[in-house]
Amino acid sequence: MSAAEELVEEVDADGTVVGIVTRAEVRARRIRHRTVFVAVLDGAGERIVVHRRADWKDVWPGRWDLAFGGICSVGEGWAEAAERELVEEAGLAVPLVPMGEGRYEDDAVAEVVRLFVARSDVDPTCPDGEVAEVAWVPVAELRAWAAAHDVVPDSEALVLPRIAPPS
């Protein structure tokens, strides 16, 4: 099955499943779906891993992201999806801690999101090819770094305030 044929849960604004659609339909019609984000901090919580998305990604190709993650599979639990995405995208299998929930909508996506944080001092290996490059950014400099880079808007809206609150 191609990525476009992958089945995805359509959800309402509260995250309740209202139907099953293909990933291609999600993208073409901007259907609201469940997504997970995993911010990876070092063990001391002083640095965060940021990554640049592969140029072939269907949404925001080549842009920087503050969290690993993606669309939840049909019937998949939030934490299960976050663990799977972190292994697939970063090559990291480490404990996750819930960091909250949110919603994000723009012209490209409509998402109900659960956010998690992971702690690791290991550099991500990015085995699935969805990540073009990674960098460690000091949390104290994250806002300035994000302002100077082309960052995906959903993680900027939902992750940045949780990791680096405005002063």
Beta strands, then each sheet from edge to edge (+ up, - down):
strand 1: 7-11
strand 2: 17-22
strand 3: 33-41
strand 4: 47-53
strand 5: 64-65
strand 6: 68-71
strand 7: 96-105
strand 8: 110-119
strand 9: 131-138
sheet 1: 1+ 2-
sheet 2: 6+ 3- 8- 7+
sheet 3: 5+ 4- 9+
end
